[in-house]
């Protein structure tokens, strides 16, 4: 789903605890042992996570529908 306004994206991030901000981009990050061998893996606070970044483009953010419901 395409999110075009900052206010709407702020509401989505606030409602979903695995989403956070990295500048203007939105990061999805959750604990997973698969992170140890994945190119999307990130090690944080002593645990492996899977991490995906949703970049802000001129027309907004493109994020999965599951976060907007």
N, C-alpha and C positions, 0 to 999 in steps of 0.2 A: 504494500500500500504506500502511496506517496503522501508524505506529510509536508505541507507547504508553509506552515506558519510556526514560528518559534514558540508561541504560546501553546499550540497543540502538542508540539514535540516535548515541551517541558512537562505537560500533563502526562504524557505517555511514560516518560522516564520516571516521574514521581510515583506512578502506579505500579511499576515493574522493578522489583529490587535487584534484578540481575543486569539492569541497564544503568549506565552512568555516563557522565559527560567527559570528553577529552577535548578541550577547546570547543569547537563548533561541531565536532563529530560525536556520535553516540556509540558507546561500547557495550556489547553484550559479553558478559563473562560469568562463567559458572564452574564450580568444582567438578573435575573429571579426571580419572586416572589416564584416560586417553591423551590428555594434554602432554604427557611425558614423551610421546612419540609422534605427535601431530605437528604439522607446520603451523597450526593455529594455537599451539600450546603456549602457556605462560605460567611461570612459577611465581606465586605470590603468597606471602604469609605462611610459608612452609607447606603449601599444597599446590598441586597441578590444576590448572584451569584450562578450559577452552575459551578462546577469545575471538570475537568477530567485531569489526568496526564498520559502522554505517556512516559513510562520508556525506557531508553536506555538499550538494551540488547547487547550481543556479536555480533549479526548479524544486529544491527541497531535499528531504531524506527519503530513501526508499527502504522501508522496513517490513518485516513479515507481518501479515495480518493478525497473527496471534497476539501481538502486543497492543493492538488498537481496540480489540473487542471489549 
